[in-house]
Amino acid sequence: MKKIVPDPPEFHLLETTETPFGLCDAGHPQLFAVRAGVNVEDALVHASLYLKCASLTGPLAVEHTCEPGRGFLQATLHSHEMAKALIDALLDGLESRVIRMPGGA
C-alpha cells in the first residue's frame, strides 16, 4: 500500500534560514539578520527570552505614555503575550516529544 501522507519532519533537524530584519529608510540593506543553521529549539528558546524582556519593559512604556497611545501599547502587549504563550507551548511540546521518544534525553 502506498503511503499518502509524508512523515512529519524530524524537528531536531529543522534549522533557521538567514532572515534579515531592521529595515530603515536610509537606502541600504538591513544591518541585522537571524543567522542560518540555528536549531529550531534553540531559536524558540531565544525568541521566548526576547519576548520575556519585552514583557518587562512594555508595562513601563504604558506608564509613561499619554492616554491616546496607551490602547495601542496595551494591544501590542496583548499580542506579545499571545506570541510568548505560543512559543512556550511549542517548546513544551518539543520537550515532551523528546521525553516520550525511546532513548530521549
PDB file as gemmi writes it, atoms N, CA and C in Angstrom:
CRYST1    1.000    1.000    1.000  90.00  90.00  90.00 P 1                      
ATOM      1  N   MET A   1       0.833  -1.170   0.000  1.00  0.00           N  
ATOM      2  CA  MET A   1       0.000   0.000   0.000  1.00  0.00           C  
ATOM      3  C   MET A   1       0.889   1.248   0.000  1.00  0.00           C  
ATOM      4  N   LYS A   2       0.548   2.209  -0.843  1.00  0.00           N  
ATOM      5  CA  LYS A   2       1.330   3.438  -0.938  1.00  0.00           C  
ATOM      6  C   LYS A   2       0.885   4.424   0.136  1.00  0.00           C  
ATOM      7  N   LYS A   3       1.852   4.998   0.825  1.00  0.00           N  
ATOM      8  CA  LYS A   3       1.580   5.959   1.888  1.00  0.00           C  
ATOM      9  C   LYS A   3       1.248   7.313   1.267  1.00  0.00           C  
ATOM     10  N   ILE A   4       0.090   7.859   1.631  1.00  0.00           N  
ATOM     11  CA  ILE A   4      -0.361   9.125   1.047  1.00  0.00           C  
ATOM     12  C   ILE A   4       0.240  10.324   1.766  1.00  0.00           C  
ATOM     13  N   VAL A   5       0.301  10.270   3.085  1.00  0.00           N  
ATOM     14  CA  VAL A   5       0.790  11.396   3.881  1.00  0.00           C  
ATOM     15  C   VAL A   5       2.260  11.178   4.212  1.00  0.00           C  
ATOM     16  N   PRO A   6       3.118  12.166   3.913  1.00  0.00           N  
ATOM     17  CA  PRO A   6       4.539  12.000   4.238  1.00  0.00           C  
ATOM     18  C   PRO A   6       4.772  12.042   5.744  1.00  0.00           C  
ATOM     19  N   ASP A   7       5.883  11.474   6.174  1.00  0.00           N  
ATOM     20  CA  ASP A   7       6.246  11.540   7.587  1.00  0.00           C  
ATOM     21  C   ASP A   7       6.505  12.990   7.968  1.00  0.00           C  
ATOM     22  N   PRO A   8       6.165  13.370   9.217  1.00  0.00           N  
ATOM     23  CA  PRO A   8       6.463  14.742   9.646  1.00  0.00           C  
ATOM     24  C   PRO A   8       7.968  14.950   9.711  1.00  0.00           C  
ATOM     25  N   PRO A   9       8.405  16.207   9.617  1.00  0.00           N  
ATOM     26  CA  PRO A   9       9.847  16.464   9.664  1.00  0.00           C  
ATOM     27  C   PRO A   9      10.422  16.092  11.020  1.00  0.00           C  
ATOM     28  N   GLU A  10      11.667  15.720  11.027  1.00  0.00           N  
ATOM     29  CA  GLU A  10      12.379  15.484  12.282  1.00  0.00           C  
ATOM     30  C   GLU A  10      12.694  16.860  12.867  1.00  0.00           C  
ATOM     31  N   PHE A  11      12.002  17.222  13.941  1.00  0.00           N  
ATOM     32  CA  PHE A  11      12.125  18.574  14.479  1.00  0.00           C  
ATOM     33  C   PHE A  11      13.546  18.913  14.887  1.00  0.00           C  
ATOM     34  N   HIS A  12      14.301  17.945  15.356  1.00  0.00           N  
ATOM     35  CA  HIS A  12      15.668  18.246  15.763  1.00  0.00           C  
ATOM     36  C   HIS A  12      16.554  18.580  14.570  1.00  0.00           C  
ATOM     37  N   LEU A  13      16.061  18.304  13.357  1.00  0.00           N  
ATOM     38  CA  LEU A  13      16.829  18.612  12.151  1.00  0.00           C  
ATOM     39  C   LEU A  13      16.455  19.971  11.558  1.00  0.00           C  
ATOM     40  N   LEU A  14      15.357  20.562  12.023  1.00  0.00           N  
ATOM     41  CA  LEU A  14      14.930  21.852  11.489  1.00  0.00           C  
ATOM     42  C   LEU A  14      15.865  22.951  11.973  1.00  0.00           C  
ATOM     43  N   GLU A  15      16.170  23.885  11.066  1.00  0.00           N  
ATOM     44  CA  GLU A  15      17.076  24.990  11.382  1.00  0.00           C  
ATOM     45  C   GLU A  15      16.557  26.276  10.772  1.00  0.00           C  
ATOM     46  N   THR A  16      17.049  27.373  11.294  1.00  0.00           N  
ATOM     47  CA  THR A  16      16.688  28.672  10.751  1.00  0.00           C  
ATOM     48  C   THR A  16      17.345  28.889   9.392  1.00  0.00           C  
ATOM     49  N   THR A  17      16.760  29.797   8.634  1.00  0.00           N  
ATOM     50  CA  THR A  17      17.391  30.283   7.409  1.00  0.00           C  
ATOM     51  C   THR A  17      17.806  31.729   7.680  1.00  0.00           C  
ATOM     52  N   GLU A  18      18.741  32.240   6.927  1.00  0.00           N  
ATOM     53  CA  GLU A  18      19.155  33.628   7.140  1.00  0.00           C  
ATOM     54  C   GLU A  18      17.998  34.547   6.796  1.00  0.00           C  
ATOM     55  N   THR A  19      17.637  35.410   7.745  1.00  0.00           N  
ATOM     56  CA  THR A  19      16.492  36.297   7.573  1.00  0.00           C  
ATOM     57  C   THR A  19      16.854  37.696   8.066  1.00  0.00           C  
ATOM     58  N   PRO A  20      17.076  38.627   7.145  1.00  0.00           N  
ATOM     59  CA  PRO A  20      17.405  39.993   7.544  1.00  0.00           C  
ATOM     60  C   PRO A  20      16.221  40.674   8.220  1.00  0.00           C  
ATOM     61  N   PHE A  21      16.509  41.615   9.122  1.00  0.00           N  
ATOM     62  CA  PHE A  21      15.462  42.408   9.759  1.00  0.00           C  
ATOM     63  C   PHE A  21      16.012  43.774  10.102  1.00  0.00           C  
ATOM     64  N   GLY A  22      15.133  44.677  10.497  1.00  0.00           N  
ATOM     65  CA  GLY A  22      15.555  46.014  10.901  1.00  0.00           C  
ATOM     66  C   GLY A  22      15.683  46.974   9.740  1.00  0.00           C  
ATOM     67  N   LEU A  23      14.732  46.925   8.817  1.00  0.00           N  
ATOM     68  CA  LEU A  23      14.762  47.815   7.662  1.00  0.00           C  
ATOM     69  C   LEU A  23      14.622  49.272   8.101  1.00  0.00           C  
ATOM     70  N   CYS A  24      15.459  50.109   7.546  1.00  0.00           N  
ATOM     71  CA  CYS A  24      15.312  51.544   7.773  1.00  0.00           C  
ATOM     72  C   CYS A  24      15.275  52.230   6.418  1.00  0.00           C  
ATOM     73  N   ASP A  25      14.920  53.495   6.414  1.00  0.00           N  
ATOM     74  CA  ASP A  25      14.780  54.216   5.151  1.00  0.00           C  
ATOM     75  C   ASP A  25      16.063  54.926   4.732  1.00  0.00           C  
ATOM     76  N   ALA A  26      17.218  54.359   5.071  1.00  0.00           N  
ATOM     77  CA  ALA A  26      18.488  55.003   4.744  1.00  0.00           C  
ATOM     78  C   ALA A  26      19.033  54.573   3.384  1.00  0.00           C  
ATOM     79  N   GLY A  27      18.319  53.690   2.688  1.00  0.00           N  
ATOM     80  CA  GLY A  27      18.746  53.289   1.354  1.00  0.00           C  
ATOM     81  C   GLY A  27      19.790  52.199   1.326  1.00  0.00           C  
ATOM     82  N   HIS A  28      19.992  51.490   2.425  1.00  0.00           N  
ATOM     83  CA  HIS A  28      20.945  50.380   2.444  1.00  0.00           C  
ATOM     84  C   HIS A  28      20.236  49.129   2.965  1.00  0.00           C  
ATOM     85  N   PRO A  29      20.823  47.968   2.725  1.00  0.00           N  
ATOM     86  CA  PRO A  29      20.193  46.737   3.230  1.00  0.00           C  
ATOM     87  C   PRO A  29      20.153  46.725   4.757  1.00  0.00           C  
ATOM     88  N   GLN A  30      19.328  45.844   5.298  1.00  0.00           N  
ATOM     89  CA  GLN A  30      19.238  45.714   6.750  1.00  0.00           C  
ATOM     90  C   GLN A  30      20.603  45.401   7.340  1.00  0.00           C  
ATOM     91  N   LEU A  31      20.840  45.911   8.542  1.00  0.00           N  
ATOM     92  CA  LEU A  31      22.116  45.700   9.219  1.00  0.00           C  
ATOM     93  C   LEU A  31      22.160  44.381   9.978  1.00  0.00           C  
ATOM     94  N   PHE A  32      21.006  43.844  10.328  1.00  0.00           N  
ATOM     95  CA  PHE A  32      20.949  42.675  11.186  1.00  0.00           C  
ATOM     96  C   PHE A  32      20.241  41.527  10.492  1.00  0.00           C  
ATOM     97  N   ALA A  33      20.530  40.302  10.951  1.00  0.00           N  
ATOM     98  CA  ALA A  33      19.869  39.123  10.376  1.00  0.00           C  
ATOM     99  C   ALA A  33      19.902  37.976  11.370  1.00  0.00           C  
ATOM    100  N   VAL A  34      18.869  37.149  11.307  1.00  0.00           N  
ATOM    101  CA  VAL A  34      18.895  35.869  12.005  1.00  0.00           C  
ATOM    102  C   VAL A  34      19.850  34.999  11.209  1.00  0.00           C  
ATOM    103  N   ARG A  35      20.762  34.346  11.880  1.00  0.00           N  
ATOM    104  CA  ARG A  35      21.745  33.507  11.190  1.00  0.00           C  
ATOM    105  C   ARG A  35      21.131  32.186  10.774  1.00  0.00           C  
ATOM    106  N   ALA A  36      21.605  31.658   9.693  1.00  0.00           N  
ATOM    107  CA  ALA A  36      21.152  30.353   9.219  1.00  0.00           C  
ATOM    108  C   ALA A  36      21.795  29.250  10.054  1.00  0.00           C  
ATOM    109  N   GLY A  37      21.090  28.132  10.175  1.00  0.00           N  
ATOM    110  CA  GLY A  37      21.665  26.956  10.804  1.00  0.00           C  
ATOM    111  C   GLY A  37      21.451  26.823  12.297  1.00  0.00           C  
ATOM    112  N   VAL A  38      20.597  27.675  12.885  1.00  0.00           N  
ATOM    113  CA  VAL A  38      20.319  27.564  14.315  1.00  0.00           C  
ATOM    114  C   VAL A  38      19.210  26.535  14.503  1.00  0.00           C  
ATOM    115  N   ASN A  39      19.413  25.591  15.408  1.00  0.00           N  
ATOM    116  CA  ASN A  39      18.431  24.555  15.691  1.00  0.00           C  
ATOM    117  C   ASN A  39      17.106  25.187  16.099  1.00  0.00           C  
ATOM    118  N   VAL A  40      16.001  24.581  15.678  1.00  0.00           N  
ATOM    119  CA  VAL A  40      14.672  25.143  15.927  1.00  0.00           C  
ATOM    120  C   VAL A  40      14.398  25.330  17.419  1.00  0.00           C  
ATOM    121  N   GLU A  41      14.790  24.385  18.246  1.00  0.00           N  
ATOM    122  CA  GLU A  41      14.527  24.520  19.677  1.00  0.00           C  
ATOM    123  C   GLU A  41      15.328  25.669  20.272  1.00  0.00           C  
ATOM    124  N   ASP A  42      16.599  25.807  19.869  1.00  0.00           N  
ATOM    125  CA  ASP A  42      17.415  26.923  20.356  1.00  0.00           C  
ATOM    126  C   ASP A  42      16.824  28.259  19.917  1.00  0.00           C  
ATOM    127  N   ALA A  43      16.353  28.330  18.677  1.00  0.00           N  
ATOM    128  CA  ALA A  43      15.762  29.570  18.172  1.00  0.00           C  
ATOM    129  C   ALA A  43      14.502  29.922  18.958  1.00  0.00           C  
ATOM    130  N   LEU A  44      13.684  28.920  19.271  1.00  0.00           N  
ATOM    131  CA  LEU A  44      12.470  29.174  20.041  1.00  0.00           C  
ATOM    132  C   LEU A  44      12.799  29.637  21.466  1.00  0.00           C  
ATOM    133  N   VAL A  45      13.826  29.057  22.058  1.00  0.00           N  
ATOM    134  CA  VAL A  45      14.239  29.480  23.404  1.00  0.00           C  
ATOM    135  C   VAL A  45      14.650  30.949  23.379  1.00  0.00           C  
ATOM    136  N   HIS A  46      15.447  31.335  22.382  1.00  0.00           N  
ATOM    137  CA  HIS A  46      15.873  32.736  22.282  1.00  0.00           C  
ATOM    138  C   HIS A  46      14.684  33.652  22.044  1.00  0.00           C  
ATOM    139  N   ALA A  47      13.761  33.246  21.169  1.00  0.00           N  
ATOM    140  CA  ALA A  47      12.578  34.066  20.911  1.00  0.00           C  
ATOM    141  C   ALA A  47      11.771  34.260  22.193  1.00  0.00           C  
ATOM    142  N   SER A  48      11.633  33.204  22.977  1.00  0.00           N  
ATOM    143  CA  SER A  48      10.904  33.302  24.244  1.00  0.00           C  
ATOM    144  C   SER A  48      11.607  34.275  25.200  1.00  0.00           C  
ATOM    145  N   LEU A  49      12.932  34.218  25.252  1.00  0.00           N  
ATOM    146  CA  LEU A  49      13.677  35.136  26.113  1.00  0.00           C  
ATOM    147  C   LEU A  49      13.528  36.588  25.655  1.00  0.00           C  
ATOM    148  N   TYR A  50      13.553  36.832  24.332  1.00  0.00           N  
ATOM    149  CA  TYR A  50      13.375  38.191  23.826  1.00  0.00           C  
ATOM    150  C   TYR A  50      11.989  38.710  24.169  1.00  0.00           C  
ATOM    151  N   LEU A  51      10.986  37.842  24.064  1.00  0.00           N  
ATOM    152  CA  LEU A  51       9.626  38.250  24.408  1.00  0.00           C  
ATOM    153  C   LEU A  51       9.495  38.501  25.907  1.00  0.00           C  
ATOM    154  N   LYS A  52      10.219  37.730  26.718  1.00  0.00           N  
ATOM    155  CA  LYS A  52      10.200  37.961  28.161  1.00  0.00           C  
ATOM    156  C   LYS A  52      10.761  39.353  28.471  1.00  0.00           C  
ATOM    157  N   CYS A  53      11.841  39.722  27.801  1.00  0.00           N  
ATOM    158  CA  CYS A  53      12.417  41.063  28.001  1.00  0.00           C  
ATOM    159  C   CYS A  53      11.410  42.140  27.612  1.00  0.00           C  
ATOM    160  N   ALA A  54      10.720  41.931  26.506  1.00  0.00           N  
ATOM    161  CA  ALA A  54       9.709  42.903  26.076  1.00  0.00           C  
ATOM    162  C   ALA A  54       8.572  42.990  27.091  1.00  0.00           C  
ATOM    163  N   SER A  55       8.235  41.856  27.720  1.00  0.00           N  
ATOM    164  CA  SER A  55       7.147  41.868  28.699  1.00  0.00           C  
ATOM    165  C   SER A  55       7.541  42.658  29.947  1.00  0.00           C  
ATOM    166  N   LEU A  56       8.824  42.769  30.215  1.00  0.00           N  
ATOM    167  CA  LEU A  56       9.283  43.541  31.374  1.00  0.00           C  
ATOM    168  C   LEU A  56       9.330  45.042  31.088  1.00  0.00           C  
ATOM    169  N   THR A  57       9.609  45.410  29.850  1.00  0.00           N  
ATOM    170  CA  THR A  57       9.714  46.831  29.512  1.00  0.00           C  
ATOM    171  C   THR A  57       8.397  47.419  29.013  1.00  0.00           C  
ATOM    172  N   GLY A  58       7.541  46.591  28.449  1.00  0.00           N  
ATOM    173  CA  GLY A  58       6.274  47.085  27.898  1.00  0.00           C  
ATOM    174  C   GLY A  58       5.394  47.807  28.907  1.00  0.00           C  
ATOM    175  N   PRO A  59       5.129  47.211  30.065  1.00  0.00           N  
ATOM    176  CA  PRO A  59       4.288  47.915  31.052  1.00  0.00           C  
ATOM    177  C   PRO A  59       4.884  49.248  31.502  1.00  0.00           C  
ATOM    178  N   LEU A  60       6.201  49.340  31.542  1.00  0.00           N  
ATOM    179  CA  LEU A  60       6.836  50.617  31.888  1.00  0.00           C  
ATOM    180  C   LEU A  60       6.550  51.666  30.817  1.00  0.00           C  
ATOM    181  N   ALA A  61       6.542  51.238  29.573  1.00  0.00           N  
ATOM    182  CA  ALA A  61       6.224  52.165  28.485  1.00  0.00           C  
ATOM    183  C   ALA A  61       4.780  52.652  28.609  1.00  0.00           C  
ATOM    184  N   VAL A  62       3.869  51.774  29.020  1.00  0.00           N  
ATOM    185  CA  VAL A  62       2.468  52.168  29.196  1.00  0.00           C  
ATOM    186  C   VAL A  62       2.366  53.267  30.250  1.00  0.00           C  
ATOM    187  N   GLU A  63       3.120  53.121  31.346  1.00  0.00           N  
ATOM    188  CA  GLU A  63       3.092  54.124  32.419  1.00  0.00           C  
ATOM    189  C   GLU A  63       3.530  55.500  31.936  1.00  0.00           C  
ATOM    190  N   HIS A  64       4.429  55.546  30.959  1.00  0.00           N  
ATOM    191  CA  HIS A  64       4.998  56.808  30.501  1.00  0.00           C  
ATOM    192  C   HIS A  64       4.396  57.288  29.180  1.00  0.00           C  
ATOM    193  N   THR A  65       3.242  56.754  28.842  1.00  0.00           N  
ATOM    194  CA  THR A  65       2.582  57.127  27.589  1.00  0.00           C  
ATOM    195  C   THR A  65       1.288  57.868  27.889  1.00  0.00           C  
ATOM    196  N   CYS A  66       1.015  58.882  27.097  1.00  0.00           N  
ATOM    197  CA  CYS A  66      -0.236  59.625  27.262  1.00  0.00           C  
ATOM    198  C   CYS A  66      -1.416  58.746  26.884  1.00  0.00           C  
ATOM    199  N   GLU A  67      -2.579  59.099  27.390  1.00  0.00           N  
ATOM    200  CA  GLU A  67      -3.772  58.267  27.254  1.00  0.00           C  
ATOM    201  C   GLU A  67      -4.096  57.825  25.817  1.00  0.00           C  
ATOM    202  N   PRO A  68      -4.040  58.676  24.804  1.00  0.00           N  
ATOM    203  CA  PRO A  68      -4.420  58.198  23.470  1.00  0.00           C  
ATOM    204  C   PRO A  68      -3.571  57.021  22.971  1.00  0.00           C  
ATOM    205  N   GLY A  69      -2.306  56.961  23.377  1.00  0.00           N  
ATOM    206  CA  GLY A  69      -1.430  55.894  22.898  1.00  0.00           C  
ATOM    207  C   GLY A  69      -1.439  54.638  23.755  1.00  0.00           C  
ATOM    208  N   ARG A  70      -2.009  54.706  24.933  1.00  0.00           N  
ATOM    209  CA  ARG A  70      -1.991  53.548  25.836  1.00  0.00           C  
ATOM    210  C   ARG A  70      -2.733  52.355  25.267  1.00  0.00           C  
ATOM    211  N   GLY A  71      -3.827  52.601  24.588  1.00  0.00           N  
ATOM    212  CA  GLY A  71      -4.590  51.498  23.980  1.00  0.00           C  
ATOM    213  C   GLY A  71      -3.757  50.738  22.963  1.00  0.00           C  
ATOM    214  N   PHE A  72      -2.980  51.474  22.184  1.00  0.00           N  
ATOM    215  CA  PHE A  72      -2.103  50.818  21.202  1.00  0.00           C  
ATOM    216  C   PHE A  72      -1.045  49.971  21.901  1.00  0.00           C  
ATOM    217  N   LEU A  73      -0.459  50.517  22.952  1.00  0.00           N  
ATOM    218  CA  LEU A  73       0.546  49.766  23.701  1.00  0.00           C  
ATOM    219  C   LEU A  73      -0.061  48.539  24.368  1.00  0.00           C  
ATOM    220  N   GLN A  74      -1.263  48.678  24.921  1.00  0.00           N  
ATOM    221  CA  GLN A  74      -1.914  47.532  25.552  1.00  0.00           C  
ATOM    222  C   GLN A  74      -2.190  46.447  24.519  1.00  0.00           C  
ATOM    223  N   ALA A  75      -2.628  46.826  23.312  1.00  0.00           N  
ATOM    224  CA  ALA A  75      -2.868  45.852  22.244  1.00  0.00           C  
ATOM    225  C   ALA A  75      -1.560  45.167  21.839  1.00  0.00           C  
ATOM    226  N   THR A  76      -0.480  45.936  21.782  1.00  0.00           N  
ATOM    227  CA  THR A  76       0.825  45.367  21.460  1.00  0.00           C  
ATOM    228  C   THR A  76       1.260  44.384  22.533  1.00  0.00           C  
ATOM    229  N   LEU A  77       1.077  44.744  23.802  1.00  0.00           N  
ATOM    230  CA  LEU A  77       1.437  43.837  24.901  1.00  0.00           C  
ATOM    231  C   LEU A  77       0.598  42.564  24.871  1.00  0.00           C  
ATOM    232  N   HIS A  78      -0.667  42.691  24.496  1.00  0.00           N  
ATOM    233  CA  HIS A  78      -1.518  41.510  24.402  1.00  0.00           C  
ATOM    234  C   HIS A  78      -1.030  40.589  23.276  1.00  0.00           C  
ATOM    235  N   SER A  79      -0.675  41.165  22.138  1.00  0.00           N  
ATOM    236  CA  SER A  79      -0.130  40.365  21.030  1.00  0.00           C  
ATOM    237  C   SER A  79       1.174  39.699  21.445  1.00  0.00           C  
ATOM    238  N   HIS A  80       1.998  40.433  22.170  1.00  0.00           N  
ATOM    239  CA  HIS A  80       3.259  39.886  22.667  1.00  0.00           C  
ATOM    240  C   HIS A  80       3.000  38.695  23.582  1.00  0.00           C  
ATOM    241  N   GLU A  81       2.011  38.834  24.480  1.00  0.00           N  
ATOM    242  CA  GLU A  81       1.676  37.761  25.416  1.00  0.00           C  
ATOM    243  C   GLU A  81       1.213  36.505  24.673  1.00  0.00           C  
ATOM    244  N   MET A  82       0.430  36.708  23.617  1.00  0.00           N  
ATOM    245  CA  MET A  82      -0.028  35.556  22.816  1.00  0.00           C  
ATOM    246  C   MET A  82       1.148  34.882  22.109  1.00  0.00           C  
ATOM    247  N   ALA A  83       2.063  35.681  21.558  1.00  0.00           N  
ATOM    248  CA  ALA A  83       3.220  35.110  20.867  1.00  0.00           C  
ATOM    249  C   ALA A  83       4.100  34.328  21.834  1.00  0.00           C  
ATOM    250  N   LYS A  84       4.333  34.863  23.024  1.00  0.00           N  
ATOM    251  CA  LYS A  84       5.145  34.156  24.020  1.00  0.00           C  
ATOM    252  C   LYS A  84       4.480  32.854  24.433  1.00  0.00           C  
ATOM    253  N   ALA A  85       3.171  32.875  24.654  1.00  0.00           N  
ATOM    254  CA  ALA A  85       2.460  31.650  25.021  1.00  0.00           C  
ATOM    255  C   ALA A  85       2.568  30.599  23.920  1.00  0.00           C  
ATOM    256  N   LEU A  86       2.464  31.022  22.677  1.00  0.00           N  
ATOM    257  CA  LEU A  86       2.575  30.085  21.560  1.00  0.00           C  
ATOM    258  C   LEU A  86       3.970  29.473  21.497  1.00  0.00           C  
ATOM    259  N   ILE A  87       5.000  30.287  21.632  1.00  0.00           N  
ATOM    260  CA  ILE A  87       6.372  29.780  21.593  1.00  0.00           C  
ATOM    261  C   ILE A  87       6.638  28.854  22.772  1.00  0.00           C  
ATOM    262  N   ASP A  88       6.190  29.238  23.955  1.00  0.00           N  
ATOM    263  CA  ASP A  88       6.387  28.381  25.128  1.00  0.00           C  
ATOM    264  C   ASP A  88       5.647  27.057  24.970  1.00  0.00           C  
ATOM    265  N   ALA A  89       4.452  27.088  24.385  1.00  0.00           N  
ATOM    266  CA  ALA A  89       3.705  25.852  24.142  1.00  0.00           C  
ATOM    267  C   ALA A  89       4.444  24.961  23.141  1.00  0.00           C  
ATOM    268  N   LEU A  90       5.040  25.560  22.127  1.00  0.00           N  
ATOM    269  CA  LEU A  90       5.841  24.783  21.175  1.00  0.00           C  
ATOM    270  C   LEU A  90       7.048  24.147  21.857  1.00  0.00           C  
ATOM    271  N   LEU A  91       7.717  24.919  22.699  1.00  0.00           N  
ATOM    272  CA  LEU A  91       8.879  24.375  23.422  1.00  0.00           C  
ATOM    273  C   LEU A  91       8.461  23.233  24.342  1.00  0.00           C  
ATOM    274  N   ASP A  92       7.348  23.405  25.049  1.00  0.00           N  
ATOM    275  CA  ASP A  92       6.848  22.334  25.912  1.00  0.00           C  
ATOM    276  C   ASP A  92       6.505  21.093  25.102  1.00  0.00           C  
ATOM    277  N   GLY A  93       5.894  21.304  23.933  1.00  0.00           N  
ATOM    278  CA  GLY A  93       5.561  20.177  23.060  1.00  0.00           C  
ATOM    279  C   GLY A  93       6.799  19.469  22.553  1.00  0.00           C  
ATOM    280  N   LEU A  94       7.812  20.226  22.169  1.00  0.00           N  
ATOM    281  CA  LEU A  94       9.066  19.614  21.717  1.00  0.00           C  
ATOM    282  C   LEU A  94       9.716  18.827  22.847  1.00  0.00           C  
ATOM    283  N   GLU A  95       9.712  19.407  24.040  1.00  0.00           N  
ATOM    284  CA  GLU A  95      10.331  18.739  25.189  1.00  0.00           C  
ATOM    285  C   GLU A  95       9.598  17.441  25.520  1.00  0.00           C  
ATOM    286  N   SER A  96       8.272  17.469  25.503  1.00  0.00           N  
ATOM    287  CA  SER A  96       7.523  16.251  25.824  1.00  0.00           C  
ATOM    288  C   SER A  96       7.698  15.207  24.735  1.00  0.00           C  
ATOM    289  N   ARG A  97       7.885  15.640  23.503  1.00  0.00           N  
ATOM    290  CA  ARG A  97       8.110  14.698  22.393  1.00  0.00           C  
ATOM    291  C   ARG A  97       9.449  13.996  22.560  1.00  0.00           C  
ATOM    292  N   VAL A  98      10.470  14.743  22.981  1.00  0.00           N  
ATOM    293  CA  VAL A  98      11.803  14.167  23.189  1.00  0.00           C  
ATOM    294  C   VAL A  98      11.764  13.175  24.343  1.00  0.00           C  
ATOM    295  N   ILE A  99      11.056  13.520  25.403  1.00  0.00           N  
ATOM    296  CA  ILE A  99      10.976  12.642  26.577  1.00  0.00           C  
ATOM    297  C   ILE A  99      10.260  11.348  26.237  1.00  0.00           C  
ATOM    298  N   ARG A 100       9.220  11.404  25.408  1.00  0.00           N  
ATOM    299  CA  ARG A 100       8.448  10.204  25.040  1.00  0.00           C  
ATOM    300  C   ARG A 100       9.189   9.295  24.080  1.00  0.00           C  
ATOM    301  N   MET A 101      10.133   9.871  23.304  1.00  0.00           N  
ATOM    302  CA  MET A 101      10.859   9.068  22.318  1.00  0.00           C  
ATOM    303  C   MET A 101      11.770   8.081  23.029  1.00  0.00           C  
ATOM    304  N   PRO A 102      11.892   6.858  22.483  1.00  0.00           N  
ATOM    305  CA  PRO A 102      12.826   5.899  23.084  1.00  0.00           C  
ATOM    306  C   PRO A 102      14.239   6.488  23.099  1.00  0.00           C  
ATOM    307  N   GLY A 103      14.847   6.431  24.261  1.00  0.00           N  
ATOM    308  CA  GLY A 103      16.209   6.969  24.391  1.00  0.00           C  
ATOM    309  C   GLY A 103      16.247   8.461  24.495  1.00  0.00           C  
ATOM    310  N   GLY A 104      15.060   9.125  24.699  1.00  0.00           N  
ATOM    311  CA  GLY A 104      15.007  10.590  24.790  1.00  0.00           C  
ATOM    312  C   GLY A 104      15.761  11.079  26.018  1.00  0.00           C  
ATOM    313  N   ALA A 105      16.336  12.250  25.871  1.00  0.00           N  
ATOM    314  CA  ALA A 105      17.130  12.806  26.971  1.00  0.00           C  
ATOM    315  C   ALA A 105      16.261  13.425  28.018  1.00  0.00           C  
TER     316      ALA A 105                                                      
END                                                                             
